[in-house]
Amino acid sequence: MKRFLVPAVLAILLVGSIALASTLEEIKARGKIYIGTDATYPPMEFHNESGEIVGFDIDLGRAIAEELGVEAVFIDTAWDGIFPALDAGKFDIIISSTSITEERLKSKEMSDPYYVTSQAIAVRRDNETIRGPEDLKGKIVAVQIGTTGDLAVSEMEGVTVKRFDTIDKAYMEVLNGRADAVVNDLSEVAYRMKMLPDMKIVATFREGEEKYGVTMRKGDVELLAAINEALRRIKASGKYDEIYRKWFGELGK
């Protein structure tokens, strides 16, 4: 499988090569920005049939890199290890459908929101017992560990949560009858339903509460300002709308 990845050891050496420089200065000096992403999350970030990492976040990452005058290099990283990998210097930023939360802001810098979504509930097509969040009580819900979907159902009383390292496994748990529902970001669930005709979306919740941001290490305020300015220019130029239409069709931001 063809993957455009950077070996972890090389990434660490390059990211930490100028110990006294700011992260933004390091990025500009090397001419590359290393971006961590969990490429299991269509249409935001995933591997196409050729093994390349593609998606909305990938195109946005490249646009940000272009605004910074550097090349974007994506490092595929499992979600449950993506924040420790950022802290360890394996990449400069994370662009991976990362919701901005108060808890994350305690230990990370996060950009202005670039995408707004909600949580969605998906069930087998023959399931008529779950119609909304209130119907999840007493049910088994499959989620990807550490996501806002995981957080959302973990806060619900009487719900049994089954956690998996990838969202693909959560869907399989429902299809195989070992869980009643999947809860995940609407953008991903809606895209996934195109490939899973035996499942359906029955409800959404937390509308407007889920806002994605670019994530950096705490204290990388110079890089944060540069990325926020890059996002502003991408939106002002129409480039953001172009990327949005490519992956979602009509604009509905």
Residue pairs with C-beta under 8 A, 6 or more apart in sequence:
1 47
1 51
2 50
2 51
2 52
3 47
3 51
3 52
3 53
3 76
4 52
4 53
4 73
4 74
5 74
5 75
5 76
6 14
6 34
6 73
6 75
8 75
8 90
11 34
11 75
11 89
11 90
11 91
12 88
12 89
12 90
14 30
14 32
14 34
15 26
15 34
15 89
15 90
15 91
15 92
16 89
17 26
17 30
18 25
18 26
18 29
21 29
22 220
22 222
22 223
23 92
23 216
23 217
23 220
23 222
23 223
24 220
24 222
24 223
24 226
25 222
26 92
27 33
27 68
27 70
27 92
27 223
28 68
28 69
28 70
30 70
31 70
31 71
32 70
32 71
32 72
32 73
33 64
33 65
33 68
33 70
33 71
33 72
33 73
33 92
33 93
34 73
34 75
34 90
34 91
34 92
34 93
35 61
35 65
35 72
35 73
35 74
35 75
35 91
35 92
35 93
35 94
35 95
36 74
36 75
36 77
36 82
36 85
36 86
36 90
36 91
36 93
36 94
36 95
36 96
37 45
37 53
37 57
37 58
37 61
37 74
37 75
37 76
37 77
37 82
37 94
37 95
37 96
38 45
38 76
38 77
38 78
38 79
38 82
38 96
39 45
39 46
39 47
39 53
39 55
39 74
39 76
40 46
40 79
40 166
40 167
40 168
41 55
41 96
41 97
41 167
41 188
42 55
42 188
42 191
42 192
43 55
43 56
43 187
43 188
43 191
43 247
43 248
44 55
44 56
44 57
44 96
44 97
44 187
44 188
45 53
45 54
45 55
45 56
45 57
45 58
45 95
45 96
45 97
46 53
46 54
46 55
47 53
47 54
48 54
53 74
53 76
55 247
56 115
56 187
56 243
56 244
56 246
56 247
56 248
57 95
57 96
57 97
57 212
58 74
58 95
59 243
59 246
59 247
60 95
60 114
60 234
60 240
60 243
61 72
61 74
61 95
62 72
63 230
63 234
63 239
63 240
63 243
64 72
64 95
64 214
64 227
64 230
64 231
64 234
65 71
65 72
67 229
67 230
67 233
67 234
68 226
68 227
68 230
75 85
75 90
75 91
77 85
77 90
77 91
78 165
78 166
79 96
79 144
79 145
79 146
79 147
79 165
79 166
80 145
80 146
80 165
82 94
82 96
83 94
83 107
83 108
83 215
85 91
86 93
86 94
86 108
86 215
86 216
86 217
87 217
92 216
92 223
93 214
93 215
93 216
93 223
93 227
94 214
94 215
94 216
95 214
95 215
97 115
97 185
97 187
97 188
97 212
98 104
98 110
98 212
98 213
98 214
98 215
99 147
99 148
99 185
99 210
99 211
99 212
99 213
100 110
100 113
100 211
100 212
100 213
101 148
101 151
104 110
104 215
107 218
108 215
108 216
108 217
108 218
109 215
109 216
109 217
109 218
109 219
109 220
109 221
109 223
109 224
110 213
110 214
110 215
110 216
111 213
111 214
111 215
111 216
111 224
111 227
111 228
111 231
112 213
112 228
112 231
112 232
113 211
113 212
113 213
114 212
114 213
114 214
114 231
114 240
115 187
115 211
115 212
115 253
116 208
116 210
116 211
116 212
116 253
117 185
117 186
117 187
117 210
117 212
118 185
118 186
118 204
118 205
118 206
118 207
118 208
118 209
118 210
119 148
119 149
119 152
119 183
119 184
119 185
119 186
119 204
119 205
119 206
119 210
120 183
120 184
120 185
120 186
120 189
120 190
120 201
120 203
120 204
121 130
121 132
121 133
121 136
121 181
121 182
121 183
121 201
121 202
121 203
121 204
121 205
122 171
122 174
122 181
122 182
122 183
122 184
122 189
122 192
122 193
122 199
122 200
122 201
122 202
123 130
123 174
123 180
123 181
123 182
123 199
123 200
123 202
124 174
124 175
124 177
124 198
124 199
124 200
125 197
125 198
125 199
125 200
127 180
127 181
127 202
129 135
129 180
130 136
130 139
130 180
130 181
130 202
130 203
131 202
131 203
132 202
132 203
132 205
133 156
133 203
133 205
136 153
136 156
136 159
136 180
136 181
136 183
137 156
137 157
137 158
137 159
138 158
138 159
139 159
139 160
139 180
139 181
140 160
140 162
140 178
140 179
140 180
140 181
141 153
141 159
141 160
141 161
141 162
141 179
141 180
141 181
141 182
141 183
142 162
142 163
142 164
142 169
142 170
142 171
142 173
142 174
142 179
142 181
142 182
142 183
143 149
143 150
143 153
143 161
143 162
143 163
143 164
143 167
143 170
143 182
143 183
143 184
144 150
144 163
144 164
144 165
144 166
144 167
144 170
144 184
145 163
145 164
145 165
147 167
147 184
147 185
148 185
148 206
148 210
149 182
149 183
149 184
149 185
150 161
150 163
152 183
152 205
152 206
153 159
153 161
153 183
154 161
162 170
162 173
162 178
162 179
164 170
164 173
167 182
167 184
167 188
167 192
170 179
170 182
170 184
171 182
171 192
171 196
171 199
173 179
173 182
174 180
174 181
174 182
174 199
175 196
175 198
175 199
181 202
182 189
182 199
185 210
186 201
186 204
186 210
187 248
189 201
190 201
192 199
193 199
193 200
193 201
214 227
214 231
216 223
216 224
216 227
231 240
234 240
235 241
241 251
244 251
244 253
245 251
